[in-house]
Amino acid sequence: MPSIERLAHVGIHVLDLERSLAFYRDILGLQVSDDDREHGLTFLSSRPDIEHHEILLTEGRTAAAGELWLQQISFRCSTLEDVIEFHQRFVEHGVKIEYTVTHGNAIGVYFYDPDGNRCEVYWPTGLVARQGYLQAVDLTQSPAEIIEGVRRGVDQYGETGVIDASLLETMDVETAATR
């Protein structure tokens, strides 16, 4: 049976190519690996020497901003500090943040790109927790405090999972159904 190693790329029809390019390049830090403006295509990668593109931005979106046609795009980070720094960048740049959470097995920030697509940056904790598992995390704490809090949560809820109801109150019904 063949297997999938990792997500290779996601193509996104965008409302404004320049605005989306600025977001993915300047805020998320992806690198342009190819650019064909004549055909409305821009390719971006976090590791262009390994993967030509992980995101394709292309003109021609017909769905309005915020319409749910894409559940999420997730970007894996190497360290918790990366997630914390992205959170700080998002706040500094006025990026709409849905929430900062742990799934027990990961710590992440859910946010929206300029077209209203839900995205996530996350770091895998190495802990095991049954899903669904959703607890709020305060990324203004030190990494040690954050990890200790996540460990306590996994010790308590790792075998059963847990959903923090206060987080669900911030989501609309359609969003909650896609979790």
C-alpha positions, 0 to 999 in steps of 0.5 A: 500500500502506498503512503503519504509522507507529508502534505506537499502543497495547497493551491488557493484561489485568492481575491487579491494576489498582491495582498495575499502574496504580501501576507504569506511572504512578509508575515508568514515568511514563505519564499517565492519559488516561482512567479508567473504574474502573466497567468496570475500564479505565485508559488511559495515554499518554506524550504524551496531547496526541498519542496518547490512549493507548498502554497500556490496562490492563483487569481480567480477566487469566486467565493467571498472572503470568509466563506468556508470552502477550505477547512484550514492550512496548517504549517508545522513549526520546529520549535514552540518559540517559533509558534510564540514568535508567529503569534507576536507577528500576527498581533503586530500586523493585525492578523485576525486570530481565532484562538491559541490552543493545545491539542495535547499533541500540539500547540498552535495558533489558528488565524485567518489570511487576508481572504478569510481562509483559516490557517494554523501554525503549530508545534508538535509537543511529543505528548499523546492525547486523544482527539478531540482535545482543545484547550486554550493556551496563553502564548504570552507565558514563557515556553516552560510555563506553556509546556508545563500547563499542557503536560498538566492538561494531558495528564488530566485529559489525555486519555479521554480528550477535552473540549474547552467550551469557552473556545467553541463560543468564539466560533460560529456553528459552521466552523465548530462543525469542521473541528 
